[in-house]
């Protein structure tokens, strides 16, 4: 609903809207708790805990995920704000 409202506000010329949808962000502060961690953290934990084992990523290979480092997210958000 918030995105819809922002889009309406942009269409009326009240504000310039940019809506980042941030997924698979990694970097300092990421949780490595296996109950809550996401893809990147799971892969890092696997590599650290089992360094002598082959690094196998499960799945069919049909899906893909883009990963982004937190510093790159911050740089992009600052750039968006400065260009607005």
Residue pairs with C-beta under 8 A, 6 or more apart in sequence:
3 19
6 15
6 17
6 19
7 17
9 15
9 17
10 16
10 17
16 84
18 80
18 84
20 73
20 76
20 77
20 80
22 68
22 73
24 38
24 39
24 40
24 65
24 66
24 67
24 68
25 67
25 68
25 69
25 70
25 73
26 40
26 41
26 44
26 67
26 68
26 69
26 70
27 69
27 70
27 71
28 70
29 70
30 37
30 40
30 41
31 37
31 41
32 41
32 44
32 45
34 42
34 45
37 45
39 65
39 67
40 67
43 57
46 55
47 55
